[in-house]
Amino acid sequence: MLHIQPFTFNPFQENTYLLYNDRGSCIIIDPGCSSPAERDRLASFIDQKGLRPRLLINTHCHIDHVLGLEFIFRSYGLTLHMHEADQPVLDHAPAAGLMFGVPFENFTGAVSYLEDGSIVRLDDDELKIIFTPGHSPGSISLYNESQGFLISGDVLFNRSIGRTDLPGGDYDTLIASIRNRLFVLPDQTRVYSGHGPSTTIGEEKNENPFVAG
């Protein structure tokens, strides 16, 4: 069974997720920790729980989701797993950081590309990769069917959707991703987004003003 621990980091109020099981293995998703205090907060939780980081995954590579990547690499030596289509976004992140006044050191470790439909395993638990572009070219969502939850990155929010005015974003593609890839999941699926509170697929199908109906 996977336990989900959210952290809200950096000036963009980004949600970083730590998924861990009862064996002490964990996955770090979208590390946005940008300050020494935020990095210590994440590392302290890992230490206090006695966890062993096994996987590093990014749903996409906009600046707010990658500010802690290099820290995670230097601390735990993990390979970054992401979709290949977001490699240019990762490469551009330092320039975006300067533009937003948030300079940082970009990821220097190894990268492994995830494909739509592939399965990521943490011991006995599984996450299915769902390709959901539109917010960025390589946005993915991570679905755990057995426990009924989804890590959606910045694709779908509580009563909102990801912005599409950044390079590589496309509104029609994003709406199609939500309707054709996410809204086919069970209504009770709990959605953990890249910003803001969690929601469910059913709530968003009925009440999200951008895609409801």
N, CA, C and O of each residue as an XYZ file, in Angstrom:
852
protein
N       0.841     -1.197      0.000
C       0.000      0.000      0.000
C       0.879      1.251      0.000
O       1.897      1.319      0.689
N       0.456      2.236     -0.791
C       1.203      3.482     -0.875
C       0.573      4.555      0.009
O      -0.645      4.738      0.020
N       1.424      5.254      0.745
C       1.004      6.409      1.524
C       1.448      7.661      0.763
O       2.526      7.683      0.169
N       0.623      8.686      0.785
C       0.885      9.901      0.014
C       1.139     11.062      0.973
O       0.275     11.427      1.771
N       2.331     11.630      0.881
C       2.698     12.773      1.714
C       2.959     13.990      0.818
O       3.949     14.006      0.086
N       2.096     15.001      0.860
C       2.329     16.198      0.046
C       3.176     17.230      0.790
O       3.149     17.309      2.018
N       3.919     18.010      0.028
C       4.654     19.165      0.535
C       4.367     20.320     -0.423
O       4.353     20.128     -1.638
N       4.143     21.503      0.111
C       3.953     22.675     -0.736
C       5.206     23.533     -0.641
O       5.576     24.004      0.435
N       5.856     23.729     -1.796
C       7.166     24.367     -1.824
C       7.212     25.555     -2.777
O       6.356     25.722     -3.646
N       8.229     26.363     -2.584
C       8.708     27.451     -3.448
C       7.685     28.577     -3.638
O       6.527     28.436     -3.246
N       8.113     29.690     -4.237
C       7.213     30.839     -4.397
C       5.977     30.546     -5.238
O       4.996     31.288     -5.180
N       6.018     29.468     -6.021
C       4.884     29.126     -6.883
C       3.866     28.234     -6.169
O       2.853     27.855     -6.757
N       4.131     27.899     -4.908
C       3.224     27.046     -4.126
C       2.936     25.735     -4.852
O       1.786     25.351     -5.060
N       4.012     25.071     -5.226
C       3.930     23.803     -5.971
C       3.840     22.627     -5.008
O       4.463     22.622     -3.946
N       3.055     21.637     -5.399
C       2.916     20.428     -4.594
C       3.921     19.365     -5.028
O       3.875     18.865     -6.152
N       4.817     19.038     -4.124
C       5.725     17.898     -4.276
C       5.095     16.723     -3.536
O       4.523     16.896     -2.460
N       5.202     15.522     -4.117
C       4.608     14.357     -3.473
C       5.665     13.300     -3.169
O       6.544     13.010     -3.980
N       5.546     12.745     -1.984
C       6.364     11.612     -1.575
C       5.423     10.431     -1.390
O       4.535     10.472     -0.538
N       5.610      9.381     -2.181
C       4.831      8.158     -2.065
C       5.708      7.100     -1.416
O       6.812      6.830     -1.888
N       5.223      6.501     -0.340
C       6.037      5.502      0.336
C       5.184      4.320      0.788
O       3.985      4.463      1.026
N       5.812      3.159      0.904
C       5.084      1.962      1.314
C       5.536      1.504      2.695
O       6.404      2.118      3.316
N       4.939      0.424      3.162
C       5.227     -0.055      4.514
C       6.591     -0.728      4.625
O       7.046     -1.035      5.727
N       7.236     -0.957      3.501
C       8.589     -1.511      3.520
C       9.650     -0.416      3.649
O      10.828     -0.712      3.851
N       9.239      0.829      3.533
C      10.176      1.938      3.650
C      10.745      2.427      2.334
O      11.650      3.261      2.323
N      10.221      1.916      1.211
C      10.650      2.411     -0.096
C       9.789      3.620     -0.475
O       8.614      3.688     -0.112
N      10.376      4.568     -1.203
C       9.588      5.742     -1.566
C       9.927      6.262     -2.963
O      10.996      6.004     -3.515
N       8.970      7.002     -3.499
C       9.095      7.686     -4.785
C       8.971      9.181     -4.522
O       8.077      9.609     -3.792
N       9.846      9.968     -5.101
C       9.767     11.425     -5.006
C       9.250     11.945     -6.337
O       9.822     11.659     -7.389
N       8.162     12.712     -6.288
C       7.515     13.208     -7.504
C       7.522     14.738     -7.510
O       7.048     15.372     -6.568
N       8.058     15.317     -8.570
C       8.071     16.766     -8.786
C       8.697     17.540     -7.629
O       8.023     18.369     -7.017
N       9.966     17.290     -7.314
C      10.584     17.997     -6.189
C      10.780     19.488     -6.485
O      11.614     19.873     -7.304
N       9.998     20.300     -5.804
C      10.076     21.747     -6.020
C      10.759     22.486     -4.898
O      10.729     23.716     -4.864
N      11.382     21.763     -3.970
C      12.024     22.406     -2.818
C      13.163     23.312     -3.297
O      14.107     22.853     -3.940
N      13.058     24.603     -2.975
C      14.005     25.564     -3.537
C      14.904     26.224     -2.503
O      15.945     26.778     -2.856
N      14.524     26.174     -1.243
C      15.315     26.825     -0.197
C      15.929     25.772      0.711
O      15.468     24.631      0.732
N      16.970     26.140      1.468
C      17.542     25.187      2.424
C      16.504     24.661      3.408
O      16.530     23.482      3.761
N      15.593     25.517      3.852
C      14.569     25.084      4.802
C      13.632     24.057      4.178
O      13.250     23.081      4.824
N      13.263     24.282      2.917
C      12.369     23.338      2.233
C      13.072     22.006      1.977
O      12.476     20.941      2.136
N      14.322     22.072      1.587
C      15.073     20.843      1.352
C      15.233     20.058      2.646
O      15.131     18.831      2.653
N      15.482     20.762      3.732
C      15.617     20.100      5.030
C      14.295     19.474      5.455
O      14.276     18.400      6.055
N      13.205     20.140      5.147
C      11.887     19.610      5.496
C      11.612     18.283      4.809
O      11.100     17.349      5.426
N      11.953     18.204      3.526
C      11.758     16.961      2.778
C      12.705     15.878      3.267
O      12.283     14.752      3.529
N      13.973     16.210      3.389
C      14.967     15.227      3.818
C      14.696     14.743      5.237
O      14.903     13.567      5.539
N      14.236     15.634      6.109
C      13.953     15.257      7.492
C      12.800     14.265      7.563
O      12.826     13.329      8.361
N      11.793     14.472      6.728
C      10.670     13.525      6.705
C      11.161     12.145      6.264
O      10.794     11.129      6.856
N      11.986     12.118      5.230
C      12.540     10.855      4.749
C      13.361     10.173      5.837
O      13.246      8.965      6.046
N      14.182     10.945      6.521
C      15.028     10.383      7.584
C      14.203      9.892      8.769
O      14.428      8.796      9.284
N      13.261     10.701      9.189
C      12.467     10.357     10.366
C      11.615      9.111     10.148
O      11.381      8.338     11.077
N      11.154      8.924      8.908
C      10.365      7.737      8.580
C      11.239      6.533      8.236
O      10.745      5.419      8.068
N      12.545      6.775      8.133
C      13.446      5.695      7.753
C      13.235      5.213      6.333
O      13.355      4.021      6.052
N      12.919      6.140      5.433
C      12.586      5.773      4.056
C      13.839      5.672      3.185
O      14.868      6.289      3.457
N      13.708      4.868      2.126
C      14.767      4.696      1.133
C      14.243      5.176     -0.220
O      13.436      4.483     -0.839
N      14.678      6.335     -0.691
C      14.235      6.814     -2.003
C      14.697      5.876     -3.117
O      15.887      5.591     -3.249
N      13.747      5.405     -3.911
C      14.031      4.454     -4.986
C      13.824      5.044     -6.377
O      14.503      4.661     -7.329
N      12.877      5.983     -6.486
C      12.528      6.526     -7.796
C      12.317      8.030     -7.721
O      11.848      8.556     -6.712
N      12.670      8.708     -8.798
C      12.445     10.140     -8.964
C      11.671     10.332    -10.262
O      12.147      9.958    -11.334
N      10.484     10.911    -10.167
C       9.623     11.082    -11.338
C       9.155     12.526    -11.423
O       8.800     13.129    -10.410
N       9.153     13.079    -12.628
C       8.543     14.380    -12.858
C       7.366     14.251    -13.801
O       7.476     13.653    -14.872
N       6.229     14.820    -13.393
C       5.068     14.827    -14.280
C       5.306     15.752    -15.467
O       4.782     15.520    -16.556
N       6.085     16.785    -15.258
C       6.524     17.693    -16.318
C       7.657     18.527    -15.734
O       7.984     18.393    -14.554
N       8.257     19.388    -16.555
C       9.508     20.015    -16.132
C       9.488     21.535    -16.126
O      10.523     22.164    -16.348
N       8.336     22.135    -15.877
C       8.323     23.577    -15.660
C       9.108     23.913    -14.392
O       9.253     23.082    -13.496
N       9.601     25.127    -14.337
C      10.547     25.526    -13.300
C      10.087     25.192    -11.883
O      10.889     24.746    -11.062
N       8.794     25.405    -11.587
C       8.323     25.202    -10.219
C       8.365     23.741     -9.780
O       8.306     23.448     -8.586
N       8.466     22.832    -10.738
C       8.487     21.398    -10.430
C       9.898     20.801    -10.460
O      10.073     19.616    -10.173
N      10.892     21.603    -10.802
C      12.252     21.049    -10.939
C      13.278     21.729    -10.032
O      14.461     21.392    -10.086
N      12.851     22.671     -9.210
C      13.805     23.431     -8.408
C      14.589     22.558     -7.432
O      15.685     22.935     -7.018
N      14.050     21.404     -7.060
C      14.746     20.529     -6.136
C      15.393     19.314     -6.763
O      15.918     18.459     -6.050
N      15.368     19.219     -8.080
C      15.895     18.023     -8.750
C      17.370     17.777     -8.435
O      17.756     16.658     -8.095
N      18.177     18.799     -8.546
C      19.610     18.611     -8.330
C      19.890     18.226     -6.869
O      20.783     17.423     -6.596
N      19.131     18.798     -5.946
C      19.276     18.420     -4.538
C      18.961     16.941     -4.335
O      19.680     16.244     -3.619
N      17.895     16.466     -4.957
C      17.529     15.049     -4.836
C      18.612     14.174     -5.447
O      18.960     13.134     -4.888
N      19.145     14.585     -6.590
C      20.195     13.799     -7.239
C      21.440     13.725     -6.360
O      22.015     12.651     -6.181
N      21.851     14.850     -5.820
C      23.062     14.858     -4.989
C      22.857     14.125     -3.659
O      23.802     13.564     -3.103
N      21.637     14.132     -3.162
C      21.362     13.486     -1.878
C      21.173     11.984     -2.004
O      21.592     11.223     -1.131
N      20.536     11.554     -3.104
C      20.133     10.148     -3.207
C      20.590      9.451     -4.486
O      20.413      8.242     -4.633
N      21.182     10.218     -5.421
C      21.736      9.620     -6.629
C      20.721      9.006     -7.560
O      21.036      8.051     -8.270
N      19.487      9.537     -7.577
C      18.422      8.930     -8.364
C      18.421      9.404     -9.813
O      18.728     10.559    -10.106
N      18.070      8.490    -10.710
C      17.830      8.823    -12.114
C      16.475      9.506    -12.228
O      15.515      9.106    -11.569
N      16.400     10.529    -13.059
C      15.139     11.226    -13.294
C      14.328     10.485    -14.349
O      14.826     10.203    -15.440
N      13.080     10.171    -14.021
C      12.152      9.546    -14.966
C      11.125     10.591    -15.396
O      10.498     11.236    -14.556
N      10.958     10.752    -16.699
C      10.074     11.767    -17.260
C       9.746     11.369    -18.701
O      10.294     10.398    -19.222
N       8.855     12.120    -19.338
C       8.555     11.873    -20.745
C       9.554     12.614    -21.620
O       9.936     13.746    -21.325
N       9.965     11.975    -22.680
C      10.988     12.551    -23.556
C      10.580     13.901    -24.129
O      11.431     14.765    -24.343
N       9.285     14.095    -24.382
C       8.830     15.344    -24.997
C       9.042     16.554    -24.104
O       8.970     17.687    -24.579
N       9.304     16.339    -22.816
C       9.557     17.464    -21.920
C      11.047     17.748    -21.717
O      11.401     18.598    -20.900
N      11.909     17.063    -22.431
C      13.343     17.346    -22.299
C      13.679     18.800    -22.654
O      14.461     19.431    -21.942
N      13.106     19.351    -23.742
C      13.387     20.772    -24.020
C      12.907     21.704    -22.898
O      13.514     22.747    -22.656
N      11.836     21.331    -22.226
C      11.333     22.140    -21.112
C      12.329     22.119    -19.958
O      12.605     23.151    -19.345
N      12.865     20.934    -19.666
C      13.883     20.821    -18.625
C      15.131     21.616    -19.002
O      15.709     22.304    -18.161
N      15.539     21.523    -20.246
C      16.725     22.248    -20.703
C      16.545     23.769    -20.574
O      17.505     24.496    -20.323
N      15.312     24.230    -20.748
C      15.020     25.665    -20.715
C      14.803     26.183    -19.296
O      14.734     27.394    -19.086
N      14.694     25.283    -18.324
C      14.314     25.682    -16.965
C      15.220     26.754    -16.353
O      14.694     27.683    -15.740
N      16.550     26.684    -16.482
C      17.382     27.750    -15.899
C      17.079     29.132    -16.481
O      17.086     30.128    -15.757
N      16.817     29.191    -17.778
C      16.459     30.475    -18.384
C      15.127     30.970    -17.841
O      14.951     32.163    -17.590
N      14.185     30.039    -17.661
C      12.898     30.418    -17.062
C      13.095     30.902    -15.632
O      12.415     31.825    -15.183
N      14.031     30.275    -14.917
C      14.315     30.693    -13.558
C      14.808     32.119    -13.492
O      14.392     32.883    -12.621
N      15.695     32.486    -14.405
C      16.189     33.856    -14.452
C      15.069     34.828    -14.795
O      15.009     35.933    -14.255
N      14.185     34.414    -15.693
C      13.074     35.271    -16.099
C      12.127     35.548    -14.924
O      11.604     36.653    -14.780
N      11.920     34.535    -14.098
C      11.018     34.674    -12.952
C      11.747     35.137    -11.687
O      11.132     35.280    -10.631
N      13.055     35.372    -11.797
C      13.817     35.814    -10.640
C      14.084     34.721     -9.633
O      14.238     34.980     -8.439
N      14.136     33.482    -10.128
C      14.396     32.327     -9.256
C      15.555     31.528     -9.851
O      15.330     30.451    -10.403
N      16.783     32.026     -9.754
C      17.916     31.277    -10.317
C      18.153     29.990     -9.527
O      17.960     29.946     -8.312
N      18.572     28.954    -10.236
C      18.836     27.672     -9.587
C      19.762     26.847    -10.471
O      19.996     27.177    -11.634
N      20.281     25.770     -9.898
C      21.150     24.860    -10.638
C      20.319     23.708    -11.204
O      19.652     22.994    -10.455
N      20.357     23.533    -12.501
C      19.534     22.510    -13.148
C      20.072     21.106    -12.891
O      21.217     20.927    -12.476
N      19.233     20.131    -13.142
C      19.547     18.726    -12.921
C      20.730     18.281    -13.777
O      20.781     18.581    -14.970
N      21.683     17.566    -13.172
C      22.867     17.099    -13.902
C      22.978     15.577    -13.936
O      23.969     15.040    -14.430
N      21.974     14.882    -13.417
C      22.030     13.425    -13.367
C      21.511     12.759    -14.623
O      21.233     13.418    -15.625
N      21.385     11.453    -14.557
C      20.900     10.661    -15.687
C      19.386     10.786    -15.805
O      18.682     11.021    -14.823
N      18.904     10.622    -17.049
C      17.473     10.709    -17.344
C      17.023      9.428    -18.031
O      17.710      8.910    -18.911
N      15.873      8.927    -17.625
C      15.249      7.778    -18.271
C      13.844      8.189    -18.699
O      13.095      8.765    -17.910
N      13.485      7.892    -19.947
C      12.209      8.362    -20.480
C      11.093      7.341    -20.256
O      11.268      6.140    -20.463
N       9.953      7.855    -19.830
C       8.759      7.043    -19.621
C       7.850      7.138    -20.831
O       7.801      8.170    -21.499
N       7.134      6.064    -21.113
C       6.220      6.026    -22.251
C       4.787      5.837    -21.776
O       4.542      5.285    -20.703
N       3.853      6.299    -22.583
C       2.440      6.141    -22.282
C       2.102      4.660    -22.092
O       2.471      3.821    -22.913
N       1.406      4.354    -21.017
C       0.996      2.991    -20.753
C       1.991      2.144    -20.004
O       1.670      1.025    -19.602
N       3.207      2.656    -19.804
C       4.203      1.877    -19.077
C       3.858      1.856    -17.586
O       3.111      2.701    -17.090
N       4.418      0.877    -16.893
C       4.148      0.681    -15.478
C       5.419      0.942    -14.677
O       6.481      0.393    -14.972
N       5.290      1.787    -13.665
C       6.383      2.052    -12.718
C       6.069      1.281    -11.440
O       4.963      1.386    -10.910
N       7.023      0.517    -10.948
C       6.787     -0.330     -9.772
C       7.647      0.091     -8.591
O       8.826      0.413     -8.736
N       7.032      0.080     -7.439
C       7.731      0.256     -6.172
C       7.365     -0.951     -5.321
O       6.308     -0.981     -4.690
N       8.238     -1.935     -5.308
C       7.951     -3.207     -4.656
C       6.659     -3.780     -5.242
O       6.611     -4.068     -6.438
N       5.610     -3.952     -4.431
C       4.375     -4.565     -4.926
C       3.384     -3.562     -5.501
O       2.333     -3.965     -6.000
N       3.683     -2.284     -5.446
C       2.751     -1.256     -5.899
C       3.100     -0.780     -7.306
O       4.260     -0.803     -7.720
N       2.068     -0.349     -8.031
C       2.250      0.045     -9.422
C       1.635      1.411     -9.700
O       0.601      1.771     -9.138
N       2.289      2.158    -10.574
C       1.758      3.398    -11.112
C       1.766      3.289    -12.629
O       2.796      2.986    -13.231
N       0.630      3.535    -13.234
C       0.540      3.517    -14.694
C       0.774      4.920    -15.241
O       0.218      5.897    -14.740
N       1.600      5.002    -16.268
C       1.893      6.285    -16.908
C       0.812      6.597    -17.934
O       0.563      5.811    -18.848
N       0.169      7.758    -17.772
C      -0.835      8.222    -18.731
C      -0.308      9.505    -19.368
O      -0.103     10.504    -18.679
N      -0.094      9.479    -20.660
C       0.415     10.642    -21.380
C      -0.698     11.673    -21.502
O      -1.727     11.403    -22.121
N      -0.501     12.854    -20.915
C      -1.544     13.884    -20.882
C      -0.971     15.246    -21.276
O      -0.925     16.156    -20.449
N      -0.539     15.395    -22.514
C       0.077     16.665    -22.940
C      -0.945     17.796    -23.018
O      -2.154     17.575    -22.946
N      -0.431     18.993    -23.166
C      -1.271     20.170    -23.318
C      -0.771     21.302    -22.444
O      -0.586     22.422    -22.922
N      -0.550     21.024    -21.168
C       0.087     22.017    -20.292
C       1.553     22.159    -20.684
O       2.093     23.264    -20.739
N       2.174     21.041    -20.948
C       3.518     20.993    -21.537
C       3.517     19.851    -22.538
O       2.618     19.010    -22.510
N       4.509     19.803    -23.426
C       4.498     18.763    -24.466
C       4.585     17.340    -23.924
O       4.074     16.404    -24.539
N       5.237     17.179    -22.761
C       5.448     15.831    -22.245
C       4.804     15.580    -20.895
O       5.287     14.742    -20.133
N       3.739     16.275    -20.584
C       3.077     16.071    -19.297
C       2.541     14.650    -19.177
O       1.955     14.111    -20.116
N       2.748     14.057    -18.016
C       2.199     12.738    -17.730
C       1.435     12.793    -16.419
O       1.671     13.660    -15.577
N       0.511     11.849    -16.262
C      -0.185     11.634    -14.998
C       0.122     10.216    -14.541
O       0.378      9.335    -15.362
N       0.095      9.997    -13.235
C       0.462      8.718    -12.652
C      -0.749      8.129    -11.942
O      -1.275      8.730    -11.006
N      -1.194      6.951    -12.386
C      -2.445      6.366    -11.899
C      -2.191      5.081    -11.141
O      -1.538      4.166    -11.642
N      -2.714      5.020     -9.926
C      -2.684      3.799     -9.132
C      -4.108      3.256     -9.063
O      -4.955      3.791     -8.347
N      -4.356      2.196     -9.811
C      -5.714      1.658     -9.909
C      -6.166      0.992     -8.614
O      -7.322      1.135     -8.215
N      -5.275      0.272     -7.963
C      -5.676     -0.502     -6.788
C      -6.146      0.380     -5.639
O      -7.056      0.000     -4.902
N      -5.544      1.543     -5.479
C      -5.943      2.461     -4.417
C      -6.787      3.621     -4.927
O      -7.283      4.430     -4.142
N      -6.948      3.698     -6.237
C      -7.836      4.693     -6.819
C      -7.374      6.128     -6.684
O      -8.148      7.000     -6.289
N      -6.097      6.381     -7.015
C      -5.644      7.776     -6.987
C      -4.815      8.100     -8.211
O      -4.272      7.214     -8.872
N      -4.728      9.401     -8.502
C      -4.021      9.919     -9.672
C      -3.173     11.102     -9.254
O      -3.653     11.997     -8.559
N      -1.911     11.115     -9.673
C      -1.057     12.298     -9.550
C      -1.109     12.992    -10.907
O      -0.578     12.471    -11.888
N      -1.741     14.155    -10.974
C      -2.058     14.761    -12.277
C      -1.111     15.862    -12.706
O      -1.273     16.417    -13.793
N      -0.115     16.197    -11.875
C       0.748     17.317    -12.253
C      -0.087     18.573    -12.425
O      -0.980     18.848    -11.624
N       0.208     19.339    -13.479
C      -0.539     20.577    -13.733
C      -1.555     20.417    -14.857
O      -1.903     21.391    -15.525
N      -2.024     19.209    -15.065
C      -3.037     18.975    -16.102
C      -4.420     19.342    -15.590
O      -5.135     20.124    -16.217
N      -4.794     18.774    -14.446
C      -6.133     18.968    -13.889
C      -6.019     19.408    -12.433
O      -5.310     18.787    -11.640
N      -6.729     20.490    -12.089
C      -6.759     21.000    -10.733
C      -8.178     20.923    -10.169
O      -9.136     20.612    -10.876
N      -8.277     21.214     -8.884
C      -9.582     21.357     -8.244
C     -10.285     22.571     -8.842
O      -9.954     23.715     -8.531
N     -11.254     22.304     -9.698
C     -12.074     23.311    -10.386
C     -11.288     24.175    -11.364
O     -11.710     25.286    -11.684
N     -10.166     23.683    -11.835
C      -9.390     24.445    -12.798
C      -8.558     23.488    -13.654
O      -8.616     22.272    -13.477
N      -7.793     24.050    -14.573
C      -6.920     23.275    -15.447
C      -5.577     23.984    -15.564
O      -5.446     25.143    -15.171
N      -4.593     23.298    -16.097
C      -3.281     23.891    -16.277
C      -3.282     25.004    -17.314
O      -4.074     24.983    -18.257
N      -2.401     25.968    -17.139
C      -2.273     27.047    -18.114
C      -1.651     26.516    -19.392
O      -0.901     25.539    -19.369
N      -1.963     27.160    -20.504
C      -1.451     26.704    -21.797
C      -0.748     27.805    -22.570
O      -0.513     27.678    -23.771
N      -0.410     28.899    -21.871
C       0.228     30.030    -22.541
C       1.750     29.982    -22.454
O       2.421     30.893    -22.939
N       2.311     28.926    -21.841
C       3.757     28.767    -21.803
C       4.228     28.024    -23.055
O       3.423     27.349    -23.697
N       5.517     28.132    -23.422
C       6.012     27.452    -24.625
C       5.690     25.961    -24.610
O       5.953     25.264    -23.630
N       5.118     25.488    -25.711
C       4.769     24.080    -25.824
C       3.382     23.738    -25.330
O       2.930     22.604    -25.492
N       2.687     24.711    -24.719
C       1.333     24.469    -24.242
C       0.317     24.585    -25.360
O       0.535     25.314    -26.328
N      -0.796     23.868    -25.234
C      -1.844     23.934    -26.254
C      -3.187     23.619    -25.596
O      -3.376     22.536    -25.041
N      -4.102     24.560    -25.660
C      -5.378     24.427    -24.951
C      -6.189     23.230    -25.438
O      -6.657     22.431    -24.627
N      -6.359     23.097    -26.743
C      -7.170     22.001    -27.270
C      -6.577     20.645    -26.900
O      -7.310     19.704    -26.593
N      -5.256     20.550    -26.929
C      -4.592     19.299    -26.549
C      -4.829     18.989    -25.079
O      -5.069     17.839    -24.712
N      -4.760     20.025    -24.234
C      -4.978     19.826    -22.805
C      -6.401     19.345    -22.525
O      -6.595     18.399    -21.761
N      -7.385     19.980    -23.128
C      -8.777     19.586    -22.917
C      -8.999     18.153    -23.383
O      -9.701     17.383    -22.726
N      -8.401     17.795    -24.517
C      -8.535     16.424    -25.020
C      -7.888     15.434    -24.060
O      -8.423     14.348    -23.835
N      -6.750     15.795    -23.497
C      -6.084     14.917    -22.528
C      -6.977     14.667    -21.323
O      -7.107     13.532    -20.863
N      -7.587     15.720    -20.816
C      -8.442     15.591    -19.635
C      -9.670     14.742    -19.953
O      -9.996     13.808    -19.220
N     -10.337     15.070    -21.035
C     -11.584     14.368    -21.353
C     -11.354     12.927    -21.806
O     -12.117     12.031    -21.442
N     -10.310     12.702    -22.596
C     -10.117     11.381    -23.190
C      -9.220     10.452    -22.386
O      -9.294      9.233    -22.540
N      -8.367     11.022    -21.524
C      -7.428     10.179    -20.785
C      -7.727     10.116    -19.291
O      -7.486      9.091    -18.653
N      -8.255     11.212    -18.723
C      -8.511     11.250    -17.282
C      -9.974     11.036    -16.919
O     -10.275     10.341    -15.949
N     -10.879     11.620    -17.682
C     -12.292     11.489    -17.340
C     -12.845     10.106    -17.618
O     -14.005      9.841    -17.303
N     -12.054      9.218    -18.196
C     -12.475      7.826    -18.381
C     -12.161      6.984    -17.136
O     -12.574      5.828    -17.046
N     -11.434      7.563    -16.185
C     -11.137      6.864    -14.940
C     -12.377      6.883    -14.040
O     -13.258      7.723    -14.225
N     -12.453      5.972    -13.073
C     -13.614      5.947    -12.176
C     -13.829      7.280    -11.475
O     -12.872      7.962    -11.108
N     -15.101      7.647    -11.292
C     -15.441      8.934    -10.697
C     -14.825      9.117     -9.315
O     -14.492     10.240     -8.936
N     -14.667      8.036     -8.559
C     -14.157      8.144     -7.195
C     -12.643      8.309     -7.130
O     -12.089      8.470     -6.042
N     -11.969      8.273     -8.271
C     -10.515      8.423     -8.286
C     -10.102      9.748     -7.649
O     -10.548     10.813     -8.078
N      -9.261      9.683     -6.640
C      -8.772     10.880     -5.962
C      -7.641     11.492     -6.784
O      -6.703     10.788     -7.161
N      -7.716     12.781     -7.065
C      -6.748     13.477     -7.911
C      -5.885     14.385     -7.043
O      -6.390     15.266     -6.348
N      -4.572     14.153     -7.096
C      -3.600     14.990     -6.400
C      -2.878     15.842     -7.440
O      -2.129     15.325     -8.269
N      -3.110     17.144     -7.388
C      -2.640     18.057     -8.420
C      -1.322     18.719     -8.053
O      -0.858     18.640     -6.915
N      -0.734     19.371     -9.044
C       0.531     20.057     -8.839
C       0.423     21.338     -8.043
O       1.432     21.878     -7.589
N      -0.802     21.832     -7.868
C      -1.061     23.026     -7.063
C      -2.446     22.882     -6.445
O      -3.349     22.318     -7.063
N      -2.612     23.385     -5.238
C      -3.925     23.405     -4.628
C      -4.352     22.081     -4.015
O      -3.569     21.132     -3.964
N      -5.616     22.018     -3.544
C      -6.104     20.835     -2.844
C      -6.452     19.696     -3.798
O      -6.566     19.888     -5.009
N      -6.617     18.515     -3.227
C      -7.008     17.354     -4.031
C      -8.481     17.449     -4.404
O      -9.218     18.283     -3.878
N      -8.893     16.586     -5.315
C     -10.270     16.551     -5.796
C     -10.556     15.126     -6.258
O      -9.777     14.218     -5.966
N     -11.641     14.918     -6.961
C     -11.910     13.614     -7.560
C     -12.281     13.798     -9.023
O     -12.666     14.887     -9.449
N     -12.160     12.732     -9.774
C     -12.549     12.774    -11.187
C     -14.024     13.130    -11.315
O     -14.397     13.944    -12.159
N     -14.865     12.521    -10.479
C     -16.295     12.793    -10.553
C     -16.638     14.246    -10.280
O     -17.478     14.828    -10.967
N     -15.995     14.835     -9.281
C     -16.242     16.242     -8.977
C     -15.879     17.132    -10.153
O     -16.616     18.057    -10.493
N     -14.737     16.847    -10.773
C     -14.285     17.699    -11.878
C     -15.148     17.511    -13.122
O     -15.375     18.468    -13.862
N     -15.625     16.313    -13.358
C     -16.525     16.077    -14.494
C     -17.813     16.886    -14.346
O     -18.392     17.341    -15.332
N     -18.247     17.054    -13.102
C     -19.518     17.722    -12.859
C     -19.395     19.216    -12.568
O     -20.322     19.978    -12.841
N     -18.251     19.641    -12.012
C     -18.182     20.999    -11.492
C     -17.045     21.856    -12.032
O     -17.006     23.056    -11.762
N     -16.122     21.273    -12.787
C     -15.016     22.072    -13.311
C     -15.530     22.926    -14.474
O     -15.969     22.371    -15.482
N     -15.489     24.256    -14.366
C     -16.084     25.099    -15.406
C     -15.373     25.025    -16.749
O     -15.946     25.417    -17.765
N     -14.150     24.537    -16.778
C     -13.409     24.464    -18.030
C     -13.723     23.215    -18.836
O     -13.606     23.220    -20.062
N     -14.119     22.150    -18.159
C     -14.315     20.870    -18.860
C     -15.579     20.137    -18.453
O     -15.828     19.043    -18.959
N     -16.393     20.697    -17.553
C     -17.615     19.998    -17.107
C     -18.633     19.920    -18.229
O     -18.685     20.787    -19.101
N     -19.447     18.864    -18.195
C     -20.528     18.730    -19.154
C     -20.122     18.030    -20.422
O     -20.946     17.851    -21.319
